[in-house]
Amino acid sequence: MGLDVYHIQLTLTPDDKSDFFPVDFVDSECNVPLEKYAKFITAIEQGYTTSIDVKGVYYNIVGYQNKWMNDVFYNVFPKYMFWGNREDFEFAYTCVADEWYIDEFGIDSVNEMRRYFKENFVDKYDSEKSLLWVSF
């Protein structure tokens, strides 16, 4: 199992209807109160043979990264699975690569990964609907 870091934005009109989380799961794994995202909580029909409604949130993926994060990131971000403050996104950006990555891959590759993270995570952050989703 490796690292997966997503920038997701909550929505009522997802690109893919299978992209959702049950509310109780998000609430227990988020560093901000779920009430902040109340307008996105909806009843989601689940089940193959019997249909039940589950309260949840749909999302669209805005950015994805599966490597290039330094040790500081691994020490800070396991506390929660979801992070919702702009400062969380900005701090994660400071954790993209370090000297080891520069030595191994070169400064051009590191700068490209930093540019990607800034453009797809920090610059596209929306205080109303963005979450940083971290999975190890």
C-alpha positions as CSV (number, residue, x, y, z in Angstrom):
1,M,0.0,0.0,0.0
2,G,1.4,3.4,-1.0
3,L,0.6,7.0,-0.6
4,D,-2.4,8.6,-2.3
5,V,-3.2,12.3,-1.9
6,Y,-6.3,13.7,-3.5
7,H,-7.8,17.2,-3.8
8,I,-11.5,16.5,-3.8
9,Q,-14.3,19.0,-4.0
10,L,-17.7,18.2,-2.6
11,T,-20.6,18.5,-5.1
12,L,-24.2,17.6,-5.6
13,T,-23.5,16.7,-9.3
14,P,-20.5,14.3,-9.3
15,D,-18.7,13.3,-12.5
16,D,-19.1,9.7,-11.3
17,K,-22.0,8.7,-9.0
18,S,-19.7,6.1,-7.3
19,D,-17.5,8.9,-5.9
20,F,-19.0,9.4,-2.4
21,F,-18.4,8.9,1.2
22,P,-20.9,8.1,4.0
23,V,-21.2,11.1,6.3
24,D,-20.3,9.2,9.5
25,F,-17.0,8.1,7.9
26,V,-16.1,11.7,6.8
27,D,-17.1,13.2,10.1
28,S,-14.9,10.9,12.1
29,E,-11.9,11.3,9.8
30,C,-12.0,15.1,9.2
31,N,-10.1,17.9,10.9
32,V,-12.9,20.4,10.4
33,P,-16.6,20.0,11.5
34,L,-18.7,18.4,8.9
35,E,-21.3,21.1,9.4
36,K,-19.1,23.3,7.2
37,Y,-20.1,21.1,4.3
38,A,-23.8,20.7,5.2
39,K,-25.1,21.9,1.9
40,F,-23.4,18.9,0.2
41,I,-24.9,16.2,2.5
42,T,-27.5,14.2,0.6
43,A,-29.3,10.8,0.7
44,I,-27.4,8.3,-1.4
45,E,-29.1,5.2,-2.5
46,Q,-27.0,2.1,-1.9
47,G,-27.5,-1.6,-2.3
48,Y,-27.8,-4.1,-5.1
49,T,-30.8,-6.2,-4.0
50,T,-32.3,-3.9,-1.4
51,S,-32.1,-0.1,-1.7
52,I,-31.3,1.9,1.4
53,D,-30.6,5.6,1.8
54,V,-27.3,6.6,3.3
55,K,-26.4,10.2,4.2
56,G,-23.2,11.0,2.4
57,V,-21.3,13.4,0.2
58,Y,-20.4,13.2,-3.5
59,Y,-17.1,14.5,-4.7
60,N,-15.1,15.2,-7.8
61,I,-11.3,14.7,-8.0
62,V,-9.5,17.9,-8.7
63,G,-5.9,16.7,-8.1
64,Y,-4.0,13.5,-7.4
65,Q,-0.5,12.6,-6.3
66,N,0.9,9.3,-5.2
67,K,4.5,10.1,-4.4
68,W,7.0,12.9,-3.9
69,M,6.0,13.8,-0.4
70,N,8.8,14.2,2.3
71,D,9.0,12.7,5.8
72,V,7.3,15.7,7.4
73,F,4.2,15.0,5.4
74,Y,4.2,11.4,6.6
75,N,4.6,12.5,10.2
76,V,1.8,15.1,10.2
77,F,-1.0,13.8,7.9
78,P,-1.8,10.4,9.3
79,K,-3.8,12.0,12.1
80,Y,-6.8,12.4,9.9
81,M,-7.8,11.2,6.5
82,F,-9.5,14.4,5.4
83,W,-8.1,18.0,5.9
84,G,-10.3,21.0,5.0
85,N,-8.4,24.2,5.8
86,R,-6.4,26.2,3.3
87,E,-3.5,26.0,5.6
88,D,-3.6,22.2,5.3
89,F,-3.2,22.5,1.5
90,E,-0.5,25.1,1.8
91,F,1.4,23.0,4.4
92,A,1.2,19.9,2.2
93,Y,2.6,21.9,-0.6
94,T,5.7,22.7,1.5
95,C,6.1,18.9,1.9
96,V,6.5,18.2,-1.8
97,A,9.9,16.6,-2.2
98,D,13.1,17.5,-0.4
99,E,16.9,17.2,-0.9
100,W,16.7,13.5,-1.5
101,Y,14.3,13.9,-4.4
102,I,16.4,16.6,-5.9
103,D,19.5,14.4,-5.7
104,E,17.6,11.4,-7.2
105,F,15.5,13.0,-9.8
106,G,16.9,16.5,-10.4
107,I,15.7,20.0,-9.7
108,D,13.6,20.1,-12.9
109,S,11.5,17.1,-12.0
110,V,11.0,18.4,-8.4
111,N,10.0,21.8,-9.7
112,E,7.5,20.2,-12.1
113,M,5.9,18.2,-9.2
114,R,5.8,21.3,-7.1
115,R,4.2,23.2,-9.9
116,Y,1.6,20.4,-10.4
117,F,0.7,20.3,-6.7
118,K,0.4,24.1,-6.4
119,E,-1.8,24.3,-9.5
120,N,-4.1,21.4,-8.7
121,F,-4.2,21.6,-4.9
122,V,-3.4,25.0,-3.6
123,D,-4.6,27.2,-6.5
124,K,-7.9,25.3,-6.9
125,Y,-8.7,25.3,-3.2
126,D,-12.2,26.3,-2.5
127,S,-13.1,27.0,1.1
128,E,-16.7,25.9,0.6
129,K,-16.0,22.5,-0.8
130,S,-12.3,21.4,-0.9
131,L,-10.9,18.5,1.1
132,L,-7.4,17.1,1.1
133,W,-7.8,13.3,1.2
134,V,-4.8,11.4,2.4
135,S,-4.5,7.6,2.3
136,F,-1.5,5.5,3.2
